[in-house]
Amino acid sequence: MESLTKREQPDRSKINVHQPDELKGWTRALNVTREELLAAVDKVGDSAAAVRKELERRAARQQASKRDPPPIARERHAIKRRFCRMVQ
């Protein structure tokens, strides 16, 4: 017989975006906005492990884009260095 007083624990391997409390908990646990979490779930599904990986990939891509200047800027910088060497 099922207990009427005990609530069943949520499945922590899945992200249920239809439960506001669960959604809020996942956004805090993953340190992302609601929109970022929903976008990741839309892309990879509701598996918590897959969502974590997707969010890590996005964070890595953002870091890389901040570190590496666009190719045109790198080329401009290289030309500027060559010119400065020629002038000296």
C-alpha angles and dihedrals in degrees: 000000000000120000115245094200101049119077120215114249115246118250104260093197091067132057112223106202091184094068110076094202092051092046091051091049093051093048089054094044093049094037094230136121122262090251093051091050094048091048091052092048090049090052103043106016132248099304108123092214093051092047091050091052092048092050090048090051091051092049091049091050091050091049091049092050090052093049101044117060116220115274093254092055091049090050092049090050092050092050091049091052092050091049092049090051091051093050095051 
